Amino acid sequence: MKRSGEPRQSLQNLWPALLLFGAILTVAWAGAGGRFGPEWLRWLFRHRPAGIIIHHTASDGWRNGKLLDAAMVDADHASKGWGVTYKGKTYHIAYHYLILADGKVEPGRPEGARGGHTRGHGDYLGICLVGNFSSRDNADGRMKPDRPTAAQMESLTALIRDLMRRYDFTTEDIYRHRDFAQTGCPGDRFPFERFIATLREPEPGVDSERPVTYNGAVTGAPRP
């Protein structure tokens, strides 16, 4: 009895699709490896963010005699129609963390939620310092703080070092808003180069397994 040639023909018809699929996998593999380095598969399955972007609120750090905080920023962003729903809860604040003028770190969106802080870069974690650090937009220093307070920089350093440990970030993964958009954010008074140099210095006596906690009682410079 003569056997049908249909199974062999079907297999032959699959080869172009298999070759195309293989080419796509090769390009994706090379692209991911180029962006994330040799550990990209581990980072992919850990849902690793792409990096960190630093911002300032470009506003006064006080409102009606109270420190501008995450709840106030959330309400401001809600009025603009911003927001994301994550695990059944809606967050309007665009940033993942907000650092108040006194150095207190407050959570914004969860780290697993896409950010709304930089157009086209929602896969980055957004950290925002309260204040206006632009010598052009805040030339008279009317909006305070007009440069990051020591407490803000201490909290930012601790927070980013924690994120670097948890997500295997390097200083090459840390950016300013201005690096991705036509903006001066976080302002020319933010000491970015000096901050990155500080992060590159060894951190003595750190237990990488111990979670970092943030002290809300940390105080910065009082409002003039």
N, C-alpha and C positions, 0 to 999 in steps of 0.2 A: 504494500500500500504506500502511495506517495505521500510524504509528509508536507505539510503546508509551510511555506516560507514566511508567513505573516509574523511570527514572533521575532525572527531575525530582522525583518524589515522594521518592526516597531523599535527594536533596540537601536538600529542604525539611525532612525529618525530622532532618537533622544540625544545623540552625540552633540549636535550643535547647542542644544539647551544646556547640557552638562558642561561643555566647554565655556559657554557664556557665564554660567554660575561659578565655575572655577576662577574665571578672570575677575569677576566681581569680588569674590572672596579674597583673592590675591591683592587687589587694589585696596580693599577695606583693611586687610591685615597690615599692609605697608603704611597706610595713612594713619591708622590708630597707633602703630608702633612709633611712627615719626612724631606724633603729637604727645603721646603719653610715656614713651620709653619702653624698655623691655618688659616692664611689669604691667602692661596695659590690660592684659586679660584679667589679672587679679583685681585691678582697679575697676574694670568694667563690671564684674560680677559683684563688687562692693558698692556699685552705684556712686562712684567717686565723682564729686564735683570737678569742674574743669580748672578751678582756681579761685582766687579771691580778688574782689574789686573794692577799693577803698573810696568812700565818698565823704562829703560834708553836707550838712543840711542847707547851707547857704542862708542861714536865718539866725535870729537871735536865740540864745540858749535859754532864755527865760520868757515865760508868757504869763501875764497877770500875776507877777511876783512868784511864780512857781517854775521849777526846772522843766524845760521842754522834754517830754518823755515819750516812750514808745506808744502809749495810749493816745497822746495828742497827735503824733505823726500818723498813726493808724486812722484817726478820724479825718485828718487832712487828706490822706490818700483816698479814703472812702468817698470824700466829696468830689474827687476827680474821676471816680468810676473805676479805680484800680482795685484789683483783688484776685485772689486765687483760692480755690477750695482744695483742701488737702485733708484726707482722711475724715471727711464729713464736716470740717470746720473751715470757715472762710476767714482769710487774713487779707487785710487791705494794705498794710504797711509793706513797702516794696523791698525792704532790707531784711536780712536774716538776723542782724544784730545792730543795736543802736547803743552808742557810748555817750552818756550824758556829760554835761559840762563838769560835773564833780567826779567823773571817772567811773560811775556806775554803769555796768553792762546790762542791758535789757534785751531779751530775745524779741525778734520780730517774727518773720515767717520761720517755720521749722526748716532745718537744714535740708530735709528731703524734698521740700517744695521748690519749684522753680522761682527764681527771683524776678522782680519787676523793676530792678534798679538801673539796668543798662540794656537798651534795645538790642535784641539779637544775641544777648549773652546771659540768658536766664539760667544757664547751667553753671554759672559762677555764683559763689557765695558773696553776698553784698554786706559790707560792714560800713556803717555811717557814723561819723563823729558829729555831734551837735555843735554848731557854730558856723561862722562865716570866715574862712581863712584866705579870702581873696583880697589882695591889696588894691585891686581895681574896683571891685564891687563894694568893698567895705573899707575904703581908703581912710575914713575918719575913725575907724574902730568903733563905730556906734553899736554895731551888733557884736555882742560878746558871747563866748570868747572869740577874739579876732585871730587867734592862733591856738593850736591844740594846747591844752593845759598839761602839766606834768602828769597829773592823774589820768587823763585820757590816754596819753602815750604809754604809760605803764600798763593800763588795762588792755590797750590795743596790742601791745607786745605779748602779754600773757595769753590773750585770746588767740592771736594768730599762731603763736608757738604751739598751742594746744591743737589747733586745726592742722598745722603742719605735721604733727606727730600722728594724728588720727587718720589723715588722708594721704600721707606720704608726699605732701607738697614740699617744694623747694622755694627759694626766694624768686626763682624764675616764674613761679605760678602766681605771683602777687602783682597786682596792677592798680593803677589809678583809673577813675572814671574817664579822665581825659585821654587815656591811652586807646579808648574805643569810640570816642564821640567828640564832636565839636563843642567842647566845654572846657572850662578851667578847673573843674572839680577834681580834687578836693581843695583847690586853691594853692597859690604859690607860697603861702606861709606854712603849708604842710611840709615838713622836712622829709620828703620821701627817700632821697638817697641816703641820708643819715639813718633813717629808720631801717632800710634794707641792710645797711652795714651792721647795724645792731643785731639784726636777726641772724646774720652770718657768724656772729661771734658765738663761741661755745657757751652753752647754758649749764653751769656747774650744779651738781647736786639735784638733778631733776629725775624723778621716778616716772618713766614713761607710762607705767601701768596705772598711776594714780590720777584720777580725774581732776581737772582744774576747777576750782571754785572761785567765784568772783564776789568780792566784799562790797556790798552796797553802801557801806559806811565810809568808803574811801573818799576823801575830800580833795577838791582841787582849789584853784584860786577863787576866793570869794568875788562876787559881782561888785565891781566898783560903784 
